[in-house]
Amino acid sequence: MLAKTARMEKNSGLKATINYIGLSSPITWVDKAFKDFMLCPKIAIFYGGMFTLVIYNLWAFLLQSSILHDVAAPLIAMIILILGPMSAISLYDVSKKISNGETPTIRSVIKASIKSNGSCPSIFLSIILMLIAVSWMVLSPLIYTVLHAGTLNIVNSDQTIIQSMIADFLSGTNMAFVVTYSIFTLLLGLIAFMISWFSFPMVHDQDVDPFTAIITSLKAASKNTLVMIPWIIFVSVFVILGLLMPYFIGLVIIIPVLAHATWHAYKEMIGDIK
């Protein structure tokens, strides 16, 4: 059973107000994010640099692995999805302190993020994202098998099933697989995003249990679909741009800015629990 802090017990059963927001809101989030970045550039670059260092070294390791080479790109995408929100909690605290008129320091934001997660709800949320990622990896070959020939013996002796999937996907020779797999991947990605969008900042800000945070995040995302979809595209494009730069150096700036922007999105969209 998940341990709960005293404040988490007190907040049990309460619900947060969810606001409708305008289509121009993401512009405001990004504007505020850059202001937070410029006010505390050392903290932002420290976290962005650490995140980038981890991701790049994992990428280098995966490319050199004879077993994991074929799945290097999707694995990195999953790692970013899982590690990004969890590692951004300290950056959420930077934005929170700035909004409260306080002066953040690396020590204070680390201390605050640890204290607010006394029962490790962020780790629990990351495990849920990990389970979604594992489901995607396990079900992907199964979908390919069913839509290809209904048998596992569908690849050449010198070709792995992953290589065969990539070849068919890029060539478009099996459109049933391409369409089904694209919908499946997009659906799981959307679910993961909706779960994580506000659950991580919420467990940090209001010390709620992860289930309450997940439900609130799902409701907020569903209530503001017209804003969420372009925001997902915006986030995806900028993360990809960061990954395309040498040594993934673009992520040093992009990750902190997106973390700060996520905090401001959360504060605009979700009110205090009552």
C-alpha positions as a Markdown table, in Angstrom:
| # | Residue | x | y | z |
|---|---|---|---|---|
| 1 | Met | 0.0 | 0.0 | 0.0 |
| 2 | Leu | 1.3 | 3.5 | -0.9 |
| 3 | Ala | 2.4 | 5.4 | 2.1 |
| 4 | Lys | 0.9 | 8.9 | 2.6 |
| 5 | Thr | 2.0 | 12.0 | 4.3 |
| 6 | Ala | -0.2 | 13.7 | 6.9 |
| 7 | Arg | -1.1 | 16.4 | 4.4 |
| 8 | Met | -1.9 | 13.8 | 1.8 |
| 9 | Glu | -4.3 | 12.1 | 4.2 |
| 10 | Lys | -5.9 | 15.5 | 5.0 |
| 11 | Asn | -6.4 | 16.1 | 1.3 |
| 12 | Ser | -7.8 | 12.6 | 0.6 |
| 13 | Gly | -11.2 | 12.7 | -1.2 |
| 14 | Leu | -10.9 | 16.4 | -2.1 |
| 15 | Lys | -11.2 | 17.6 | -5.7 |
| 16 | Ala | -9.5 | 20.5 | -7.6 |
| 17 | Thr | -11.3 | 23.1 | -9.7 |
| 18 | Ile | -10.5 | 22.7 | -13.4 |
| 19 | Asn | -10.6 | 25.8 | -15.6 |
| 20 | Tyr | -11.3 | 26.2 | -19.2 |
| 21 | Ile | -8.5 | 28.2 | -20.9 |
| 22 | Gly | -8.1 | 30.1 | -24.1 |
| 23 | Leu | -6.3 | 29.0 | -27.2 |
| 24 | Ser | -3.7 | 31.7 | -26.7 |
| 25 | Ser | -2.7 | 30.4 | -23.2 |
| 26 | Pro | 0.3 | 28.4 | -24.4 |
| 27 | Ile | 1.9 | 31.6 | -25.6 |
| 28 | Thr | 1.6 | 33.0 | -22.1 |
| 29 | Trp | 3.1 | 29.8 | -20.6 |
| 30 | Val | 6.2 | 30.0 | -22.8 |
| 31 | Asp | 6.6 | 33.7 | -22.2 |
| 32 | Lys | 6.5 | 33.1 | -18.4 |
| 33 | Ala | 8.8 | 30.1 | -18.8 |
| 34 | Phe | 11.5 | 32.1 | -20.5 |
| 35 | Lys | 11.2 | 34.8 | -17.8 |
| 36 | Asp | 11.7 | 32.1 | -15.1 |
| 37 | Phe | 14.6 | 30.7 | -17.0 |
| 38 | Met | 16.3 | 34.1 | -17.2 |
| 39 | Leu | 15.7 | 34.8 | -13.5 |
| 40 | Cys | 17.4 | 31.6 | -12.5 |
| 41 | Pro | 19.6 | 30.5 | -15.5 |
| 42 | Lys | 22.1 | 28.6 | -13.4 |
| 43 | Ile | 19.5 | 26.3 | -11.9 |
| 44 | Ala | 17.8 | 25.8 | -15.3 |
| 45 | Ile | 21.0 | 25.0 | -17.1 |
| 46 | Phe | 22.2 | 22.7 | -14.3 |
| 47 | Tyr | 19.0 | 20.6 | -14.6 |
| 48 | Gly | 18.9 | 20.8 | -18.3 |
| 49 | Gly | 22.6 | 19.9 | -18.6 |
| 50 | Met | 22.2 | 16.9 | -16.2 |
| 51 | Phe | 19.1 | 15.7 | -18.1 |
| 52 | Thr | 20.9 | 16.1 | -21.5 |
| 53 | Leu | 24.0 | 14.3 | -20.2 |
| 54 | Val | 22.0 | 11.3 | -19.1 |
| 55 | Ile | 20.0 | 11.1 | -22.3 |
| 56 | Tyr | 23.0 | 11.5 | -24.6 |
| 57 | Asn | 25.0 | 8.8 | -22.8 |
| 58 | Leu | 22.1 | 6.4 | -22.8 |
| 59 | Trp | 21.7 | 7.1 | -26.6 |
| 60 | Ala | 25.4 | 6.4 | -27.1 |
| 61 | Phe | 25.1 | 3.1 | -25.1 |
| 62 | Leu | 22.0 | 2.0 | -27.0 |
| 63 | Leu | 23.6 | 2.6 | -30.4 |
| 64 | Gln | 26.6 | 0.5 | -29.5 |
| 65 | Ser | 24.5 | -2.4 | -28.1 |
| 66 | Ser | 24.0 | -5.3 | -30.6 |
| 67 | Ile | 20.8 | -6.2 | -28.8 |
| 68 | Leu | 19.2 | -2.8 | -28.3 |
| 69 | His | 20.5 | -0.9 | -31.4 |
| 70 | Asp | 17.3 | -1.4 | -33.4 |
| 71 | Val | 15.1 | 0.1 | -30.6 |
| 72 | Ala | 17.4 | 2.9 | -29.6 |
| 73 | Ala | 15.1 | 5.7 | -30.8 |
| 74 | Pro | 11.9 | 4.4 | -29.2 |
| 75 | Leu | 13.7 | 3.6 | -26.0 |
| 76 | Ile | 15.1 | 7.1 | -25.8 |
| 77 | Ala | 11.6 | 8.5 | -26.4 |
| 78 | Met | 10.3 | 6.4 | -23.6 |
| 79 | Ile | 13.1 | 7.4 | -21.2 |
| 80 | Ile | 12.4 | 11.1 | -21.9 |
| 81 | Leu | 8.7 | 10.5 | -21.3 |
| 82 | Ile | 9.4 | 8.8 | -17.9 |
| 83 | Leu | 12.5 | 10.7 | -16.7 |
| 84 | Gly | 11.4 | 14.2 | -18.0 |
| 85 | Pro | 8.4 | 14.8 | -15.7 |
| 86 | Met | 10.0 | 13.3 | -12.6 |
| 87 | Ser | 13.3 | 15.3 | -13.0 |
| 88 | Ala | 11.3 | 18.5 | -13.7 |
| 89 | Ile | 9.8 | 18.7 | -10.2 |
| 90 | Ser | 12.7 | 20.9 | -8.9 |
| 91 | Leu | 12.1 | 23.2 | -11.9 |
| 92 | Tyr | 8.4 | 23.4 | -11.0 |
| 93 | Asp | 9.5 | 24.5 | -7.6 |
| 94 | Val | 11.7 | 27.2 | -9.1 |
| 95 | Ser | 8.6 | 28.7 | -10.9 |
| 96 | Lys | 6.6 | 28.3 | -7.7 |
| 97 | Lys | 9.1 | 30.2 | -5.6 |
| 98 | Ile | 9.4 | 32.9 | -8.2 |
| 99 | Ser | 5.6 | 33.3 | -8.3 |
| 100 | Asn | 5.7 | 33.6 | -4.5 |
| 101 | Gly | 8.3 | 36.3 | -4.5 |
| 102 | Glu | 11.1 | 34.0 | -3.2 |
| 103 | Thr | 14.6 | 33.5 | -4.5 |
| 104 | Pro | 15.2 | 29.9 | -5.5 |
| 105 | Thr | 18.5 | 28.1 | -5.0 |
| 106 | Ile | 19.6 | 24.7 | -6.1 |
| 107 | Arg | 19.7 | 23.5 | -2.5 |
| 108 | Ser | 16.2 | 24.9 | -1.7 |
| 109 | Val | 14.5 | 23.5 | -4.7 |
| 110 | Ile | 16.0 | 20.0 | -4.2 |
| 111 | Lys | 15.0 | 20.1 | -0.6 |
| 112 | Ala | 11.5 | 21.2 | -1.4 |
| 113 | Ser | 11.0 | 18.6 | -4.1 |
| 114 | Ile | 12.2 | 15.8 | -1.8 |
| 115 | Lys | 10.0 | 17.0 | 1.1 |
| 116 | Ser | 6.9 | 17.3 | -1.0 |
| 117 | Asn | 7.3 | 13.7 | -2.2 |
| 118 | Gly | 7.8 | 12.1 | 1.2 |
| 119 | Ser | 5.8 | 9.0 | 0.1 |
| 120 | Cys | 7.4 | 9.0 | -3.4 |
| 121 | Pro | 4.3 | 9.7 | -5.4 |
| 122 | Ser | 6.4 | 10.9 | -8.3 |
| 123 | Ile | 8.1 | 7.5 | -8.4 |
| 124 | Phe | 4.7 | 5.8 | -8.4 |
| 125 | Leu | 3.6 | 8.1 | -11.4 |
| 126 | Ser | 6.8 | 7.2 | -13.2 |
| 127 | Ile | 6.1 | 3.5 | -12.7 |
| 128 | Ile | 2.7 | 4.0 | -14.4 |
| 129 | Leu | 4.4 | 5.7 | -17.3 |
| 130 | Met | 6.9 | 2.8 | -17.4 |
| 131 | Leu | 4.1 | 0.3 | -17.6 |
| 132 | Ile | 2.6 | 2.1 | -20.5 |
| 133 | Ala | 6.0 | 2.1 | -22.3 |
| 134 | Val | 6.5 | -1.6 | -21.6 |
| 135 | Ser | 3.0 | -2.4 | -22.9 |
| 136 | Trp | 3.9 | -0.5 | -26.1 |
| 137 | Met | 7.1 | -2.5 | -26.6 |
| 138 | Val | 5.4 | -5.8 | -25.8 |
| 139 | Leu | 2.3 | -5.3 | -28.0 |
| 140 | Ser | 4.1 | -3.8 | -31.0 |
| 141 | Pro | 5.5 | -7.1 | -32.3 |
| 142 | Leu | 2.2 | -8.8 | -31.6 |
| 143 | Ile | 0.3 | -6.2 | -33.7 |
| 144 | Tyr | 2.8 | -6.6 | -36.5 |
| 145 | Thr | 2.5 | -10.4 | -36.3 |
| 146 | Val | -1.3 | -10.4 | -36.4 |
| 147 | Leu | -1.5 | -7.9 | -39.3 |
| 148 | His | 1.3 | -9.4 | -41.3 |
| 149 | Ala | 0.8 | -13.1 | -41.6 |
| 150 | Gly | -0.6 | -14.4 | -38.3 |
| 151 | Thr | 2.6 | -16.2 | -37.5 |
| 152 | Leu | 5.8 | -15.3 | -35.7 |
| 153 | Asn | 7.8 | -16.8 | -38.6 |
| 154 | Ile | 7.6 | -13.7 | -40.7 |
| 155 | Val | 11.1 | -12.3 | -40.9 |
| 156 | Asn | 14.3 | -13.3 | -42.8 |
| 157 | Ser | 17.0 | -15.1 | -41.0 |
| 158 | Asp | 19.3 | -12.0 | -41.1 |
| 159 | Gln | 16.5 | -9.6 | -40.0 |
| 160 | Thr | 15.0 | -9.1 | -36.5 |
| 161 | Ile | 11.3 | -8.5 | -36.1 |
| 162 | Ile | 12.0 | -4.9 | -35.2 |
| 163 | Gln | 14.0 | -4.4 | -38.4 |
| 164 | Ser | 11.1 | -6.0 | -40.3 |
| 165 | Met | 8.6 | -3.7 | -38.6 |
| 166 | Ile | 10.6 | -0.6 | -39.4 |
| 167 | Ala | 11.1 | -1.7 | -43.1 |
| 168 | Asp | 7.3 | -2.3 | -43.5 |
| 169 | Phe | 6.4 | 0.9 | -41.8 |
| 170 | Leu | 8.7 | 3.0 | -43.9 |
| 171 | Ser | 7.9 | 1.3 | -47.2 |
| 172 | Gly | 4.1 | 1.4 | -46.6 |
| 173 | Thr | 3.7 | -2.1 | -48.1 |
| 174 | Asn | 1.4 | -3.2 | -45.3 |
| 175 | Met | -1.0 | -0.3 | -44.9 |
| 176 | Ala | -3.2 | -2.2 | -42.4 |
| 177 | Phe | -0.2 | -2.4 | -40.1 |
| 178 | Val | 0.9 | 1.2 | -40.7 |
| 179 | Val | -2.5 | 2.6 | -39.9 |
| 180 | Thr | -3.2 | 0.3 | -36.9 |
| 181 | Tyr | 0.2 | 0.7 | -35.4 |
| 182 | Ser | 0.2 | 4.5 | -35.8 |
| 183 | Ile | -3.2 | 4.8 | -34.1 |
| 184 | Phe | -2.0 | 2.4 | -31.3 |
| 185 | Thr | 1.2 | 4.4 | -30.7 |
| 186 | Leu | -0.5 | 7.8 | -30.8 |
| 187 | Leu | -3.2 | 6.6 | -28.4 |
| 188 | Leu | -0.8 | 5.3 | -25.8 |
| 189 | Gly | 1.4 | 8.4 | -26.2 |
| 190 | Leu | -1.7 | 10.6 | -25.7 |
| 191 | Ile | -2.7 | 8.7 | -22.6 |
| 192 | Ala | 0.8 | 8.9 | -21.2 |
| 193 | Phe | 0.8 | 12.7 | -21.8 |
| 194 | Met | -2.6 | 13.3 | -20.3 |
| 195 | Ile | -1.6 | 11.3 | -17.2 |
| 196 | Ser | 1.7 | 13.1 | -16.7 |
| 197 | Trp | 0.9 | 16.6 | -17.8 |
| 198 | Phe | -0.4 | 17.9 | -14.5 |
| 199 | Ser | 0.0 | 15.0 | -12.1 |
| 200 | Phe | 3.7 | 15.6 | -11.4 |
| 201 | Pro | 3.3 | 19.4 | -10.6 |
| 202 | Met | 0.2 | 18.6 | -8.6 |
| 203 | Val | 1.7 | 16.1 | -6.3 |
| 204 | His | 4.5 | 18.6 | -5.7 |
| 205 | Asp | 2.2 | 21.6 | -5.2 |
| 206 | Gln | -0.7 | 20.2 | -3.3 |
| 207 | Asp | 0.7 | 17.0 | -1.8 |
| 208 | Val | -2.2 | 14.8 | -3.1 |
| 209 | Asp | -2.0 | 11.1 | -3.7 |
| 210 | Pro | -1.0 | 10.0 | -7.2 |
| 211 | Phe | -4.4 | 8.7 | -8.1 |
| 212 | Thr | -6.1 | 12.0 | -7.4 |
| 213 | Ala | -3.3 | 13.7 | -9.4 |
| 214 | Ile | -3.8 | 11.4 | -12.4 |
| 215 | Ile | -7.6 | 11.8 | -12.4 |
| 216 | Thr | -7.3 | 15.6 | -12.2 |
| 217 | Ser | -4.7 | 15.7 | -15.0 |
| 218 | Leu | -6.9 | 13.5 | -17.2 |
| 219 | Lys | -10.0 | 15.7 | -16.6 |
| 220 | Ala | -8.0 | 18.9 | -17.2 |
| 221 | Ala | -6.6 | 17.6 | -20.4 |
| 222 | Ser | -9.9 | 16.3 | -21.6 |
| 223 | Lys | -11.6 | 19.6 | -20.7 |
| 224 | Asn | -9.1 | 21.6 | -22.8 |
| 225 | Thr | -8.5 | 19.3 | -25.7 |
| 226 | Leu | -8.3 | 22.2 | -28.2 |
| 227 | Val | -5.3 | 23.6 | -26.3 |
| 228 | Met | -3.7 | 20.2 | -25.4 |
| 229 | Ile | -3.3 | 18.9 | -29.0 |
| 230 | Pro | -1.3 | 21.9 | -30.4 |
| 231 | Trp | 0.7 | 21.9 | -27.1 |
| 232 | Ile | 1.6 | 18.3 | -27.6 |
| 233 | Ile | 2.7 | 19.1 | -31.2 |
| 234 | Phe | 4.7 | 22.1 | -29.9 |
| 235 | Val | 6.5 | 20.1 | -27.2 |
| 236 | Ser | 7.2 | 17.2 | -29.6 |
| 237 | Val | 8.7 | 19.4 | -32.3 |
| 238 | Phe | 11.0 | 21.3 | -29.9 |
| 239 | Val | 12.2 | 18.1 | -28.1 |
| 240 | Ile | 13.0 | 16.6 | -31.6 |
| 241 | Leu | 14.8 | 19.7 | -32.5 |
| 242 | Gly | 16.9 | 19.5 | -29.3 |
| 243 | Leu | 17.7 | 15.8 | -30.1 |
| 244 | Leu | 18.7 | 16.7 | -33.7 |
| 245 | Met | 21.4 | 19.1 | -32.4 |
| 246 | Pro | 25.0 | 17.8 | -31.8 |
| 247 | Tyr | 25.2 | 16.0 | -28.5 |
| 248 | Phe | 21.5 | 16.8 | -27.9 |
| 249 | Ile | 22.7 | 20.2 | -26.7 |
| 250 | Gly | 19.4 | 21.9 | -27.5 |
| 251 | Leu | 17.8 | 20.0 | -24.6 |
| 252 | Val | 19.8 | 22.0 | -22.1 |
| 253 | Ile | 17.6 | 25.0 | -22.8 |
| 254 | Ile | 14.4 | 23.2 | -24.1 |
| 255 | Ile | 13.8 | 20.9 | -21.1 |
| 256 | Pro | 13.9 | 23.7 | -18.5 |
| 257 | Val | 11.7 | 26.0 | -20.6 |
| 258 | Leu | 9.1 | 23.2 | -21.1 |
| 259 | Ala | 9.2 | 22.4 | -17.4 |
| 260 | His | 8.6 | 26.0 | -16.4 |
| 261 | Ala | 5.8 | 26.3 | -19.0 |
| 262 | Thr | 4.2 | 23.1 | -17.7 |
| 263 | Trp | 4.1 | 24.7 | -14.2 |
| 264 | His | 2.4 | 27.8 | -15.5 |
| 265 | Ala | -0.1 | 25.6 | -17.5 |
| 266 | Tyr | -0.9 | 23.7 | -14.4 |
| 267 | Lys | -1.5 | 26.9 | -12.3 |
| 268 | Glu | -3.8 | 28.3 | -15.0 |
| 269 | Met | -5.7 | 25.2 | -15.5 |
| 270 | Ile | -6.0 | 23.6 | -12.1 |
| 271 | Gly | -7.1 | 25.4 | -8.9 |
| 272 | Asp | -6.6 | 24.3 | -5.3 |
| 273 | Ile | -8.3 | 21.2 | -4.0 |
| 274 | Lys | -11.4 | 21.7 | -1.9 |
